[in-house]
Amino acid sequence: MPEPVGIANLPNQRYKIISDQGATFTLMVAGESGLGKTTFINTLFQSSLKIHQDPNERHNKFSNPHQTVDIDIVRAILEEKNFKIRLNIIDTPGFGNNVNNHDSWTPIIDFIDDQHESFMKQEQQPFRTDKKDLRVHACIYFIRPTGHSLKPLDIEIMKRLSTRVNLIPIIAKLDTLSPNELDIFKTRIRDIIEAQDINIYTPPLEIEDPASAEHSKQLIEAMPFAIIGSEDEYEISPGNFVRGRKYPWGLVEVENDKHCDFKKLRSLLLRTNMLDLVLSTNEIHFETYRSIKLGGGSNNDDDDSNNQNNDENNENGDQTKKQAPKKPRRLHNPKFKEEEDALKKFFTEQVKAEEQRFRQWETNIVNERNRLNQDLEEMQTKLKSLEDQVKKLQITKR
């Protein structure tokens, strides 16, 4: 048998390169306040990545009826077995807190589109070694455990998110529902997702690997995942601590498949499908956005008229198409809305002050011109009088 030439060693070389480079993963959490998004992040990565807000102050900033959704970014570097991952957590505080939440999803959608736009512009630069990639690889949308159905706000934002990012809906605070209520609630959510044509992320089935295919099938059957989160640990046996929530009637364990789907969700995000989430973001969502932008299309699904063409007739009677004007983009980052309004007000006041000063200058110029004209008339009168006196003197000398 001939000696191997060594091409089978290429995967090991790739493994070393990837281990040295590390990876970047961006996770967005969206949903109404009070559903445990911060607790979920800290539980998922078993670290205090995000600080909890003061319960006495967390709702103070929502006293304004026109409060917009904020975009909060938390960056961290996690290391496990000498492999580093650059983690970006995108939080959306303020979503769904107003009485009228019409278009409240716009800052979230604009942020996702802006990251695709930024990455596309970096791809077109001469030097692309230090690209900043903040494209969202997965969006965890928290559903309030009402036990009834999805709210219209949930349906609207999920429809828009599903076309731009890998959407993973989850039911928060599972411990508020009984097993029977949870089964009914999951069934209703699946029916709505199918009826509204909402595309949620589905793990790929690898036919060549039966074990992986079976695991993916279990993940698909468990969607939408029902979870609980907790940063507290309890001792269930000597030396054995588990994360969970303790109640008078018992202990709800976070990592117990009989209690919730947290382990399945963590496996989907971090263990088995992280690479697929990253690749699908680049190969599907980013490429779709790129093709639309470079093709002259519009990715704004808030206004269907942007995707329609107006028909016109030219001089020969042939029918031509005219592209409808695009709907203007909204505020890119709502966090600076108040600063923008203050700058606009300051600019307006400055313009008014300058206009007032110009009017005063114009008035002064007119008054000075009138004074000079009057002085000129007086000088001309004196000159004429002197000329008459000269003539009289000349006549007298003769």
Rosetta blueprint (number, residue, H / E / L):
1 M L
2 P L
3 E L
4 P L
5 V L
6 G L
7 I H
8 A H
9 N H
10 L H
11 P H
12 N H
13 Q H
14 R H
15 Y H
16 K H
17 I H
18 I H
19 S H
20 D H
21 Q H
22 G L
23 A E
24 T E
25 F E
26 T E
27 L E
28 M E
29 V E
30 A E
31 G L
32 E L
33 S L
34 G L
35 L L
36 G L
37 K H
38 T H
39 T H
40 F H
41 I H
42 N H
43 T H
44 L H
45 F L
46 Q L
47 S L
48 S L
49 L L
50 K L
51 I L
52 H L
53 Q L
54 D L
55 P L
56 N L
57 E L
58 R L
59 H L
60 N H
61 K H
62 F H
63 S L
64 N L
65 P L
66 H L
67 Q L
68 T L
69 V L
70 D L
71 I L
72 D E
73 I E
74 V E
75 R E
76 A E
77 I E
78 L E
79 E E
80 E E
81 K L
82 N L
83 F E
84 K E
85 I E
86 R E
87 L E
88 N E
89 I E
90 I E
91 D E
92 T L
93 P L
94 G L
95 F L
96 G L
97 N L
98 N L
99 V L
100 N L
101 N L
102 H L
103 D L
104 S L
105 W L
106 T H
107 P H
108 I H
109 I H
110 D H
111 F H
112 I H
113 D H
114 D H
115 Q H
116 H H
117 E H
118 S H
119 F H
120 M H
121 K H
122 Q H
123 E H
124 Q L
125 Q L
126 P L
127 F L
128 R L
129 T L
130 D L
131 K L
132 K L
133 D L
134 L L
135 R L
136 V L
137 H L
138 A E
139 C E
140 I E
141 Y E
142 F E
143 I E
144 R L
145 P L
146 T L
147 G L
148 H L
149 S L
150 L L
151 K L
152 P H
153 L H
154 D H
155 I H
156 E H
157 I H
158 M H
159 K H
160 R H
161 L H
162 S H
163 T L
164 R L
165 V L
166 N L
167 L E
168 I E
169 P E
170 I E
171 I E
172 A L
173 K L
174 L H
175 D H
176 T H
177 L L
178 S L
179 P H
180 N H
181 E H
182 L H
183 D H
184 I H
185 F H
186 K H
187 T H
188 R H
189 I H
190 R H
191 D H
192 I H
193 I H
194 E H
195 A H
196 Q L
197 D L
198 I L
199 N L
200 I L
201 Y L
202 T L
203 P L
204 P L
205 L L
206 E L
207 I L
208 E L
209 D L
210 P H
211 A H
212 S H
213 A H
214 E H
215 H H
216 S H
217 K H
218 Q H
219 L H
220 I H
221 E H
222 A H
223 M L
224 P L
225 F E
226 A E
227 I L
228 I L
229 G L
230 S L
231 E L
232 D L
233 E E
234 Y E
235 E E
236 I E
237 S E
238 P L
239 G L
240 N E
241 F E
242 V E
243 R E
244 G E
245 R E
246 K E
247 Y E
248 P L
249 W L
250 G E
251 L E
252 V E
253 E E
254 V L
255 E L
256 N L
257 D L
258 K L
259 H L
260 C L
261 D L
262 F H
263 K H
264 K H
265 L H
266 R H
267 S H
268 L H
269 L H
270 L H
271 R H
272 T L
273 N L
274 M H
275 L H
276 D H
277 L H
278 V H
279 L H
280 S H
281 T H
282 N H
283 E H
284 I H
285 H H
286 F H
287 E H
288 T H
289 Y H
290 R H
291 S H
292 I H
293 K H
294 L H
295 G L
296 G L
297 G L
298 S L
299 N L
300 N L
301 D L
302 D L
303 D L
304 D H
305 S H
306 N H
307 N H
308 Q L
309 N E
310 N E
311 D E
312 E E
313 N E
314 N L
315 E L
316 N L
317 G L
318 D L
319 Q E
320 T E
321 K E
322 K E
323 Q E
324 A L
325 P L
326 K L
327 K L
328 P L
329 R L
330 R L
331 L L
332 H L
333 N L
334 P H
335 K H
336 F H
337 K H
338 E H
339 E H
340 E H
341 D H
342 A H
343 L H
344 K H
345 K H
346 F H
347 F H
348 T H
349 E H
350 Q H
351 V H
352 K H
353 A H
354 E H
355 E H
356 Q H
357 R H
358 F H
359 R H
360 Q H
361 W H
362 E H
363 T H
364 N H
365 I H
366 V H
367 N H
368 E H
369 R H
370 N H
371 R H
372 L H
373 N H
374 Q H
375 D H
376 L H
377 E H
378 E H
379 M H
380 Q H
381 T H
382 K H
383 L H
384 K H
385 S H
386 L H
387 E H
388 D H
389 Q H
390 V H
391 K H
392 K H
393 L H
394 Q H
395 I H
396 T H
397 K H
398 R L
